[in-house]
């Protein structure tokens, strides 16, 4: 009797264990058909996408499942066990800009994706990534504003510099320079160094010890002529008192804001020309090169023949193209004669207007092309200012 009872309880226990194991296995093996759709709504213009790979990692087991997106398709598929996932997308994108192809990387990522039903739909917001991206000129306002009385007001000029990468960059030690040569007057300069260097006698250097002034991905810094509230002197202007840096101008027009760090004058004073007939570059000196060493090694003595036949000699500095991160050729709407940078730096030019009053209050502003990882703008940079910038556009600061 005891043996029979024991046998019954043993069978019952084995049945429960078997049922429990089956239920557990069934739960662990529950799977979902996952459909992954790309949201490309933040991309601008005509583009094609290729070589898209999506990795879905379950956060507990760390198991990774890969899926690919076929050429021309807009949805990828995967079959996943129930769990919580992180999706990471990597692909290639070719965007047409004024008929030319620009190749970049397409990316997306999304965390805490819960998969617990037979069918799961996921949408991934794509963003652009360019491994070569760095700081670029976002906006240059060089024309100034008119006062209510119609007089020219020059104190409120500025640069906006944009971090066009997906990494935090540092403004420390970056230089900005205005061209010595005019885009509206073509001359033969001897010796001719334009293929290799940018000529300037107005160069400023931003302060910092190396990592003192971080700029997050997609964020801007403002470099102002005078970092003051200009509306106090001109109601038609705006407030620049919260600029990130200010330029030290010549004494009779310089107004210092002690709350805003000053750029150092490496050479001359960077007085942005209201005529809009000079060009601009930004960049970095090589490691272990300070301002004095730069000037010693890059002094440039040149000459040209004037209209009257006289030989004119001048002294300036040549900034090697290898030092330059971004360049923008600026000219007048009519009167452009030549680029004063190498075409490897900039193949085109932009403008804010003509010699007439229409130029006042106008800026040149770089076009957006998409978004970065954090949703901030990714700006168009094809090294051609003719297509990269919106010309003669009202300035953005208010």
SEBA-293999 format. One record per residue (C-alpha): residue in three letters; chain; x, y, z. Coordinates in nm, 3 decimals. Layout:
REM residues N
<r ALA	c A	u X	v Y	w Z>
...
END
This chain:
REM residues 398
<r UNK	c A	u 0.000	v 0.000	w 0.000>
<r UNK	c A	u 0.279	v 0.239	w 0.091>
<r UNK	c A	u 0.466	v 0.158	w -0.231>
<r UNK	c A	u 0.156	v 0.225	w -0.439>
<r UNK	c A	u 0.095	v 0.560	w -0.271>
<r UNK	c A	u 0.457	v 0.662	w -0.313>
<r UNK	c A	u 0.443	v 0.567	w -0.681>
<r UNK	c A	u 0.131	v 0.781	w -0.732>
<r UNK	c A	u 0.289	v 1.083	w -0.564>
<r UNK	c A	u 0.605	v 1.037	w -0.767>
<r UNK	c A	u 0.410	v 1.030	w -1.092>
<r UNK	c A	u 0.211	v 1.337	w -0.987>
<r UNK	c A	u 0.532	v 1.526	w -0.901>
<r UNK	c A	u 0.694	v 1.435	w -1.230>
<r UNK	c A	u 0.381	v 1.548	w -1.415>
<r UNK	c A	u 0.387	v 1.888	w -1.239>
<r UNK	c A	u 0.758	v 1.929	w -1.306>
<r UNK	c A	u 0.710	v 1.840	w -1.671>
<r UNK	c A	u 0.416	v 2.080	w -1.703>
<r UNK	c A	u 0.611	v 2.355	w -1.532>
<r UNK	c A	u 0.911	v 2.300	w -1.757>
<r UNK	c A	u 0.694	v 2.305	w -2.066>
<r UNK	c A	u 0.526	v 2.629	w -1.959>
<r UNK	c A	u 0.863	v 2.785	w -1.881>
<r UNK	c A	u 1.010	v 2.675	w -2.214>
<r UNK	c A	u 0.703	v 2.795	w -2.397>
<r UNK	c A	u 0.732	v 3.139	w -2.233>
<r UNK	c A	u 1.103	v 3.168	w -2.303>
<r UNK	c A	u 1.052	v 3.070	w -2.664>
<r UNK	c A	u 0.762	v 3.304	w -2.726>
<r UNK	c A	u 0.861	v 3.503	w -3.033>
<r UNK	c A	u 0.747	v 3.815	w -3.213>
<r UNK	c A	u 0.755	v 3.915	w -3.578>
<r UNK	c A	u 0.920	v 4.258	w -3.560>
<r UNK	c A	u 0.882	v 4.517	w -3.836>
<r UNK	c A	u 1.136	v 4.801	w -3.829>
<r UNK	c A	u 1.046	v 5.117	w -4.021>
<r UNK	c A	u 1.286	v 5.404	w -4.090>
<r UNK	c A	u 1.169	v 5.760	w -4.027>
<r UNK	c A	u 1.370	v 5.980	w -4.267>
<r UNK	c A	u 1.152	v 6.287	w -4.223>
<r UNK	c A	u 1.443	v 6.497	w -4.091>
<r UNK	c A	u 1.650	v 6.447	w -4.407>
<r UNK	c A	u 1.646	v 6.720	w -4.669>
<r UNK	c A	u 1.644	v 6.680	w -5.047>
<r UNK	c A	u 1.700	v 6.381	w -5.273>
<r UNK	c A	u 1.893	v 6.086	w -5.132>
<r UNK	c A	u 1.956	v 5.714	w -5.165>
<r UNK	c A	u 2.024	v 5.469	w -4.881>
<r UNK	c A	u 2.227	v 5.148	w -4.899>
<r UNK	c A	u 2.402	v 4.882	w -4.688>
<r UNK	c A	u 2.169	v 4.927	w -4.391>
<r UNK	c A	u 2.231	v 4.691	w -4.100>
<r UNK	c A	u 2.019	v 4.689	w -3.784>
<r UNK	c A	u 2.133	v 4.518	w -3.466>
<r UNK	c A	u 1.880	v 4.441	w -3.193>
<r UNK	c A	u 2.032	v 4.351	w -2.858>
<r UNK	c A	u 1.824	v 4.206	w -2.573>
<r UNK	c A	u 1.938	v 4.399	w -2.266>
<r UNK	c A	u 1.920	v 4.107	w -2.019>
<r UNK	c A	u 2.065	v 3.820	w -2.221>
<r UNK	c A	u 2.279	v 4.051	w -2.440>
<r UNK	c A	u 2.189	v 3.831	w -2.738>
<r UNK	c A	u 2.219	v 4.026	w -3.066>
<r UNK	c A	u 1.997	v 3.968	w -3.368>
<r UNK	c A	u 2.085	v 4.134	w -3.698>
<r UNK	c A	u 1.854	v 4.248	w -3.976>
<r UNK	c A	u 1.922	v 4.417	w -4.309>
<r UNK	c A	u 1.720	v 4.660	w -4.515>
<r UNK	c A	u 1.696	v 4.572	w -4.881>
<r UNK	c A	u 1.778	v 4.833	w -5.144>
<r UNK	c A	u 1.470	v 5.046	w -5.204>
<r UNK	c A	u 1.285	v 4.898	w -4.906>
<r UNK	c A	u 1.161	v 5.109	w -4.617>
<r UNK	c A	u 1.096	v 4.830	w -4.365>
<r UNK	c A	u 1.324	v 4.560	w -4.222>
<r UNK	c A	u 1.207	v 4.243	w -4.048>
<r UNK	c A	u 1.330	v 4.032	w -3.757>
<r UNK	c A	u 1.197	v 3.749	w -3.543>
<r UNK	c A	u 1.277	v 3.804	w -3.175>
<r UNK	c A	u 1.213	v 3.631	w -2.846>
<r UNK	c A	u 1.013	v 3.832	w -2.596>
<r UNK	c A	u 1.228	v 4.081	w -2.408>
<r UNK	c A	u 1.353	v 4.440	w -2.398>
<r UNK	c A	u 1.581	v 4.554	w -2.677>
<r UNK	c A	u 1.813	v 4.829	w -2.798>
<r UNK	c A	u 1.818	v 4.887	w -3.173>
<r UNK	c A	u 2.124	v 5.030	w -3.351>
<r UNK	c A	u 2.121	v 5.114	w -3.722>
<r UNK	c A	u 2.422	v 5.179	w -3.945>
<r UNK	c A	u 2.404	v 5.248	w -4.315>
<r UNK	c A	u 2.531	v 5.458	w -4.603>
<r UNK	c A	u 2.354	v 5.756	w -4.757>
<r UNK	c A	u 2.420	v 5.959	w -5.069>
<r UNK	c A	u 2.251	v 6.299	w -5.074>
<r UNK	c A	u 2.230	v 6.509	w -5.388>
<r UNK	c A	u 2.329	v 6.870	w -5.331>
<r UNK	c A	u 2.288	v 7.089	w -5.637>
<r UNK	c A	u 2.328	v 6.784	w -5.859>
<r UNK	c A	u 2.642	v 6.658	w -5.685>
<r UNK	c A	u 2.656	v 6.351	w -5.462>
<r UNK	c A	u 2.767	v 6.378	w -5.100>
<r UNK	c A	u 2.833	v 6.049	w -4.922>
<r UNK	c A	u 2.779	v 6.017	w -4.548>
<r UNK	c A	u 2.676	v 5.768	w -4.283>
<r UNK	c A	u 2.314	v 5.710	w -4.181>
<r UNK	c A	u 2.250	v 5.610	w -3.822>
<r UNK	c A	u 1.972	v 5.554	w -3.570>
<r UNK	c A	u 1.932	v 5.407	w -3.225>
<r UNK	c A	u 1.649	v 5.343	w -2.984>
<r UNK	c A	u 1.647	v 5.191	w -2.636>
<r UNK	c A	u 1.392	v 5.019	w -2.412>
<r UNK	c A	u 1.196	v 4.857	w -2.695>
<r UNK	c A	u 0.953	v 4.611	w -2.534>
<r UNK	c A	u 0.877	v 4.301	w -2.742>
<r UNK	c A	u 0.590	v 4.102	w -2.584>
<r UNK	c A	u 0.334	v 4.034	w -2.854>
<r UNK	c A	u 0.306	v 3.829	w -3.171>
<r UNK	c A	u 0.371	v 4.138	w -3.384>
<r UNK	c A	u 0.585	v 4.441	w -3.292>
<r UNK	c A	u 0.627	v 4.761	w -3.493>
<r UNK	c A	u 0.935	v 4.978	w -3.437>
<r UNK	c A	u 1.012	v 5.319	w -3.588>
<r UNK	c A	u 1.372	v 5.440	w -3.595>
<r UNK	c A	u 1.439	v 5.813	w -3.642>
<r UNK	c A	u 1.747	v 5.836	w -3.864>
<r UNK	c A	u 2.021	v 6.096	w -3.837>
<r UNK	c A	u 2.332	v 6.188	w -4.033>
<r UNK	c A	u 2.690	v 6.128	w -3.933>
<r UNK	c A	u 3.003	v 6.252	w -4.107>
<r UNK	c A	u 3.328	v 6.123	w -3.952>
<r UNK	c A	u 3.510	v 6.425	w -4.098>
<r UNK	c A	u 3.265	v 6.685	w -3.959>
<r UNK	c A	u 3.399	v 6.960	w -3.737>
<r UNK	c A	u 3.323	v 7.325	w -3.669>
<r UNK	c A	u 3.170	v 7.520	w -3.958>
<r UNK	c A	u 3.054	v 7.877	w -4.010>
<r UNK	c A	u 2.679	v 7.870	w -3.957>
<r UNK	c A	u 2.614	v 8.241	w -4.002>
<r UNK	c A	u 2.820	v 8.551	w -4.079>
<r UNK	c A	u 2.660	v 8.891	w -4.019>
<r UNK	c A	u 2.896	v 9.155	w -4.152>
<r UNK	c A	u 2.665	v 9.423	w -4.291>
<r UNK	c A	u 2.543	v 9.584	w -3.970>
<r UNK	c A	u 2.207	v 9.752	w -3.918>
<r UNK	c A	u 2.072	v 10.094	w -4.000>
<r UNK	c A	u 1.951	v 10.319	w -3.720>
<r UNK	c A	u 1.597	v 10.461	w -3.725>
<r UNK	c A	u 1.756	v 10.774	w -3.877>
<r UNK	c A	u 1.903	v 10.570	w -4.162>
<r UNK	c A	u 2.264	v 10.584	w -4.040>
<r UNK	c A	u 2.496	v 10.282	w -4.061>
<r UNK	c A	u 2.553	v 10.104	w -3.728>
<r UNK	c A	u 2.853	v 9.870	w -3.733>
<r UNK	c A	u 2.891	v 9.749	w -3.375>
<r UNK	c A	u 2.659	v 9.449	w -3.392>
<r UNK	c A	u 2.843	v 9.224	w -3.637>
<r UNK	c A	u 2.903	v 8.860	w -3.544>
<r UNK	c A	u 3.001	v 8.507	w -3.643>
<r UNK	c A	u 2.803	v 8.197	w -3.543>
<r UNK	c A	u 3.017	v 7.884	w -3.540>
<r UNK	c A	u 2.840	v 7.545	w -3.534>
<r UNK	c A	u 2.957	v 7.205	w -3.412>
<r UNK	c A	u 2.852	v 6.993	w -3.711>
<r UNK	c A	u 2.967	v 6.664	w -3.560>
<r UNK	c A	u 2.820	v 6.406	w -3.323>
<r UNK	c A	u 3.103	v 6.465	w -3.074>
<r UNK	c A	u 3.169	v 6.736	w -2.818>
<r UNK	c A	u 3.431	v 6.972	w -2.961>
<r UNK	c A	u 3.627	v 7.249	w -2.793>
<r UNK	c A	u 3.649	v 7.608	w -2.910>
<r UNK	c A	u 3.975	v 7.661	w -2.721>
<r UNK	c A	u 4.255	v 7.789	w -2.942>
<r UNK	c A	u 4.058	v 7.814	w -3.264>
<r UNK	c A	u 4.150	v 8.101	w -3.498>
<r UNK	c A	u 3.931	v 8.310	w -3.730>
<r UNK	c A	u 4.068	v 8.528	w -4.008>
<r UNK	c A	u 3.948	v 8.775	w -4.272>
<r UNK	c A	u 4.110	v 8.775	w -4.614>
<r UNK	c A	u 4.369	v 9.032	w -4.715>
<r UNK	c A	u 4.255	v 9.013	w -5.076>
<r UNK	c A	u 3.922	v 9.136	w -5.215>
<r UNK	c A	u 3.685	v 8.904	w -5.398>
<r UNK	c A	u 3.581	v 9.202	w -5.611>
<r UNK	c A	u 3.933	v 9.294	w -5.732>
<r UNK	c A	u 4.140	v 9.032	w -5.910>
<r UNK	c A	u 4.513	v 9.088	w -5.913>
<r UNK	c A	u 4.826	v 8.888	w -5.985>
<r UNK	c A	u 5.013	v 8.860	w -5.657>
<r UNK	c A	u 5.380	v 8.765	w -5.652>
<r UNK	c A	u 5.466	v 8.517	w -5.518>
<r UNK	c A	u 5.133	v 8.340	w -5.566>
<r UNK	c A	u 5.059	v 8.116	w -5.267>
<r UNK	c A	u 4.682	v 8.087	w -5.300>
<r UNK	c A	u 4.680	v 7.718	w -5.389>
<r UNK	c A	u 4.853	v 7.640	w -5.062>
<r UNK	c A	u 4.754	v 7.915	w -4.818>
<r UNK	c A	u 4.504	v 8.185	w -4.721>
<r UNK	c A	u 4.640	v 8.540	w -4.695>
<r UNK	c A	u 4.535	v 8.750	w -4.396>
<r UNK	c A	u 4.652	v 9.035	w -4.176>
<r UNK	c A	u 4.344	v 9.015	w -3.950>
<r UNK	c A	u 4.362	v 8.700	w -3.739>
<r UNK	c A	u 4.210	v 8.634	w -3.396>
<r UNK	c A	u 4.260	v 8.342	w -3.159>
<r UNK	c A	u 3.996	v 8.219	w -2.915>
<r UNK	c A	u 4.113	v 8.174	w -2.554>
<r UNK	c A	u 4.119	v 7.852	w -2.354>
<r UNK	c A	u 4.349	v 7.591	w -2.208>
<r UNK	c A	u 4.235	v 7.303	w -2.429>
<r UNK	c A	u 3.904	v 7.185	w -2.282>
<r UNK	c A	u 3.777	v 7.503	w -2.120>
<r UNK	c A	u 3.506	v 7.585	w -2.376>
<r UNK	c A	u 3.317	v 7.267	w -2.478>
<r UNK	c A	u 3.059	v 7.284	w -2.756>
<r UNK	c A	u 2.807	v 7.000	w -2.762>
<r UNK	c A	u 2.704	v 6.832	w -3.089>
<r UNK	c A	u 2.485	v 7.063	w -3.295>
<r UNK	c A	u 2.537	v 7.361	w -3.064>
<r UNK	c A	u 2.662	v 7.708	w -3.160>
<r UNK	c A	u 2.899	v 7.969	w -3.028>
<r UNK	c A	u 2.862	v 8.340	w -3.102>
<r UNK	c A	u 3.170	v 8.555	w -3.161>
<r UNK	c A	u 3.063	v 8.919	w -3.146>
<r UNK	c A	u 3.222	v 9.246	w -3.249>
<r UNK	c A	u 3.104	v 9.415	w -2.930>
<r UNK	c A	u 2.930	v 9.185	w -2.681>
<r UNK	c A	u 2.680	v 9.441	w -2.554>
<r UNK	c A	u 2.306	v 9.504	w -2.574>
<r UNK	c A	u 2.303	v 9.701	w -2.897>
<r UNK	c A	u 1.935	v 9.794	w -2.870>
<r UNK	c A	u 2.039	v 10.062	w -2.619>
<r UNK	c A	u 2.222	v 10.247	w -2.897>
<r UNK	c A	u 2.014	v 10.128	w -3.192>
<r UNK	c A	u 1.654	v 10.010	w -3.151>
<r UNK	c A	u 1.686	v 9.829	w -3.485>
<r UNK	c A	u 1.959	v 9.603	w -3.344>
<r UNK	c A	u 1.971	v 9.316	w -3.090>
<r UNK	c A	u 2.135	v 9.201	w -2.768>
<r UNK	c A	u 2.484	v 9.046	w -2.797>
<r UNK	c A	u 2.573	v 9.073	w -2.428>
<r UNK	c A	u 2.550	v 8.695	w -2.386>
<r UNK	c A	u 2.784	v 8.611	w -2.674>
<r UNK	c A	u 3.043	v 8.341	w -2.605>
<r UNK	c A	u 3.341	v 8.552	w -2.716>
<r UNK	c A	u 3.406	v 8.905	w -2.832>
<r UNK	c A	u 3.656	v 9.052	w -3.075>
<r UNK	c A	u 3.893	v 9.322	w -2.955>
<r UNK	c A	u 3.846	v 9.602	w -3.207>
<r UNK	c A	u 4.048	v 9.921	w -3.256>
<r UNK	c A	u 4.031	v 10.143	w -2.948>
<r UNK	c A	u 3.789	v 10.410	w -3.069>
<r UNK	c A	u 3.514	v 10.155	w -3.145>
<r UNK	c A	u 3.597	v 9.878	w -2.894>
<r UNK	c A	u 3.352	v 9.834	w -2.604>
<r UNK	c A	u 3.462	v 9.563	w -2.365>
<r UNK	c A	u 3.217	v 9.342	w -2.179>
<r UNK	c A	u 3.417	v 9.195	w -1.887>
<r UNK	c A	u 3.167	v 8.907	w -1.861>
<r UNK	c A	u 3.255	v 8.781	w -2.210>
<r UNK	c A	u 3.601	v 8.633	w -2.287>
<r UNK	c A	u 3.805	v 8.827	w -2.540>
<r UNK	c A	u 3.970	v 8.676	w -2.845>
<r UNK	c A	u 4.339	v 8.755	w -2.882>
<r UNK	c A	u 4.455	v 8.957	w -3.180>
<r UNK	c A	u 4.724	v 8.750	w -3.351>
<r UNK	c A	u 4.753	v 9.004	w -3.633>
<r UNK	c A	u 4.574	v 9.336	w -3.676>
<r UNK	c A	u 4.212	v 9.387	w -3.572>
<r UNK	c A	u 3.940	v 9.180	w -3.733>
<r UNK	c A	u 3.708	v 9.454	w -3.859>
<r UNK	c A	u 3.444	v 9.273	w -4.063>
<r UNK	c A	u 3.404	v 9.471	w -4.383>
<r UNK	c A	u 3.053	v 9.603	w -4.440>
<r UNK	c A	u 3.106	v 9.597	w -4.817>
<r UNK	c A	u 3.099	v 9.218	w -4.817>
<r UNK	c A	u 3.404	v 9.180	w -5.038>
<r UNK	c A	u 3.632	v 8.968	w -4.820>
<r UNK	c A	u 3.635	v 8.601	w -4.722>
<r UNK	c A	u 3.667	v 8.415	w -4.392>
<r UNK	c A	u 3.836	v 8.103	w -4.257>
<r UNK	c A	u 3.856	v 7.925	w -3.923>
<r UNK	c A	u 4.099	v 7.662	w -3.807>
<r UNK	c A	u 4.368	v 7.556	w -3.563>
<r UNK	c A	u 4.742	v 7.602	w -3.542>
<r UNK	c A	u 4.945	v 7.281	w -3.514>
<r UNK	c A	u 5.043	v 7.158	w -3.171>
<r UNK	c A	u 5.322	v 7.357	w -3.007>
<r UNK	c A	u 5.274	v 7.655	w -3.237>
<r UNK	c A	u 5.185	v 7.981	w -3.066>
<r UNK	c A	u 5.097	v 8.315	w -3.225>
<r UNK	c A	u 5.453	v 8.447	w -3.240>
<r UNK	c A	u 5.593	v 8.130	w -3.392>
<r UNK	c A	u 5.311	v 8.133	w -3.647>
<r UNK	c A	u 5.393	v 8.488	w -3.754>
<r UNK	c A	u 5.765	v 8.415	w -3.775>
<r UNK	c A	u 5.717	v 8.105	w -3.990>
<r UNK	c A	u 5.435	v 8.238	w -4.207>
<r UNK	c A	u 5.526	v 8.597	w -4.286>
<r UNK	c A	u 5.426	v 8.671	w -4.646>
<r UNK	c A	u 5.579	v 8.957	w -4.843>
<r UNK	c A	u 5.405	v 9.002	w -5.175>
<r UNK	c A	u 5.371	v 9.254	w -5.456>
<r UNK	c A	u 5.137	v 9.337	w -5.742>
<r UNK	c A	u 5.123	v 9.580	w -6.030>
<r UNK	c A	u 4.863	v 9.855	w -5.988>
<r UNK	c A	u 4.651	v 9.993	w -6.272>
<r UNK	c A	u 4.890	v 10.284	w -6.314>
<r UNK	c A	u 5.184	v 10.047	w -6.353>
<r UNK	c A	u 5.332	v 10.102	w -6.009>
<r UNK	c A	u 5.461	v 9.800	w -5.820>
<r UNK	c A	u 5.289	v 9.783	w -5.481>
<r UNK	c A	u 5.458	v 9.586	w -5.203>
<r UNK	c A	u 5.281	v 9.462	w -4.892>
<r UNK	c A	u 5.335	v 9.247	w -4.583>
<r UNK	c A	u 5.088	v 8.993	w -4.451>
<r UNK	c A	u 5.064	v 8.635	w -4.327>
<r UNK	c A	u 4.987	v 8.310	w -4.506>
<r UNK	c A	u 4.776	v 8.052	w -4.325>
<r UNK	c A	u 4.850	v 7.705	w -4.468>
<r UNK	c A	u 4.540	v 7.533	w -4.600>
<r UNK	c A	u 4.617	v 7.236	w -4.376>
<r UNK	c A	u 4.540	v 7.455	w -4.072>
<r UNK	c A	u 4.191	v 7.547	w -4.198>
<r UNK	c A	u 3.869	v 7.372	w -4.090>
<r UNK	c A	u 3.620	v 7.581	w -4.287>
<r UNK	c A	u 3.626	v 7.862	w -4.542>
<r UNK	c A	u 3.358	v 8.091	w -4.682>
<r UNK	c A	u 3.414	v 8.319	w -4.979>
<r UNK	c A	u 3.199	v 8.633	w -4.952>
<r UNK	c A	u 3.145	v 8.887	w -5.226>
<r UNK	c A	u 2.885	v 9.133	w -5.351>
<r UNK	c A	u 2.580	v 9.023	w -5.548>
<r UNK	c A	u 2.728	v 9.197	w -5.852>
<r UNK	c A	u 3.097	v 9.264	w -5.887>
<r UNK	c A	u 3.242	v 8.924	w -5.796>
<r UNK	c A	u 3.573	v 8.861	w -5.973>
<r UNK	c A	u 3.747	v 8.568	w -5.807>
<r UNK	c A	u 3.779	v 8.332	w -5.512>
<r UNK	c A	u 4.051	v 8.429	w -5.264>
<r UNK	c A	u 4.083	v 8.076	w -5.127>
<r UNK	c A	u 4.201	v 7.758	w -5.286>
<r UNK	c A	u 3.912	v 7.573	w -5.450>
<r UNK	c A	u 3.995	v 7.278	w -5.225>
<r UNK	c A	u 3.863	v 7.493	w -4.936>
<r UNK	c A	u 3.569	v 7.658	w -5.112>
<r UNK	c A	u 3.453	v 7.624	w -5.471>
<r UNK	c A	u 3.189	v 7.899	w -5.455>
<r UNK	c A	u 3.085	v 8.224	w -5.291>
<r UNK	c A	u 2.793	v 8.382	w -5.110>
<r UNK	c A	u 2.665	v 8.736	w -5.064>
<r UNK	c A	u 2.445	v 8.958	w -4.849>
<r UNK	c A	u 2.357	v 9.213	w -5.119>
<r UNK	c A	u 2.503	v 9.479	w -5.342>
<r UNK	c A	u 2.670	v 9.810	w -5.264>
<r UNK	c A	u 2.328	v 9.966	w -5.205>
<r UNK	c A	u 2.134	v 9.986	w -4.878>
<r UNK	c A	u 1.965	v 9.650	w -4.946>
<r UNK	c A	u 2.255	v 9.468	w -4.782>
<r UNK	c A	u 2.203	v 9.613	w -4.433>
<r UNK	c A	u 2.047	v 9.373	w -4.185>
<r UNK	c A	u 2.129	v 9.077	w -4.413>
<r UNK	c A	u 2.351	v 8.779	w -4.336>
<r UNK	c A	u 2.473	v 8.462	w -4.504>
<r UNK	c A	u 2.334	v 8.151	w -4.332>
<r UNK	c A	u 2.430	v 7.788	w -4.397>
<r UNK	c A	u 2.153	v 7.552	w -4.509>
<r UNK	c A	u 2.039	v 7.252	w -4.299>
<r UNK	c A	u 2.076	v 6.904	w -4.446>
<r UNK	c A	u 1.934	v 6.687	w -4.169>
<r UNK	c A	u 1.977	v 6.623	w -3.797>
<r UNK	c A	u 2.243	v 6.487	w -3.566>
<r UNK	c A	u 2.201	v 6.214	w -3.303>
<r UNK	c A	u 2.048	v 6.460	w -3.054>
<r UNK	c A	u 1.806	v 6.613	w -3.306>
<r UNK	c A	u 2.016	v 6.928	w -3.351>
<r UNK	c A	u 2.078	v 7.053	w -3.706>
<r UNK	c A	u 2.333	v 6.892	w -3.935>
<r UNK	c A	u 2.436	v 7.168	w -4.175>
<r UNK	c A	u 2.521	v 7.135	w -4.543>
<r UNK	c A	u 2.894	v 7.145	w -4.609>
<r UNK	c A	u 3.009	v 7.060	w -4.960>
<r UNK	c A	u 3.293	v 7.314	w -4.968>
<r UNK	c A	u 3.087	v 7.522	w -5.210>
<r UNK	c A	u 2.943	v 7.837	w -5.051>
<r UNK	c A	u 2.726	v 7.904	w -5.356>
<r UNK	c A	u 2.509	v 7.602	w -5.275>
<r UNK	c A	u 2.577	v 7.565	w -4.902>
<r UNK	c A	u 2.446	v 7.907	w -4.795>
<r UNK	c A	u 2.122	v 8.099	w -4.812>
<r UNK	c A	u 2.229	v 8.437	w -4.950>
<r UNK	c A	u 2.109	v 8.782	w -4.840>
<r UNK	c A	u 1.902	v 8.638	w -4.555>
<r UNK	c A	u 1.776	v 8.839	w -4.255>
<r UNK	c A	u 2.005	v 8.770	w -3.960>
<r UNK	c A	u 1.884	v 8.506	w -3.714>
<r UNK	c A	u 1.950	v 8.674	w -3.378>
<r UNK	c A	u 1.666	v 8.863	w -3.214>
END
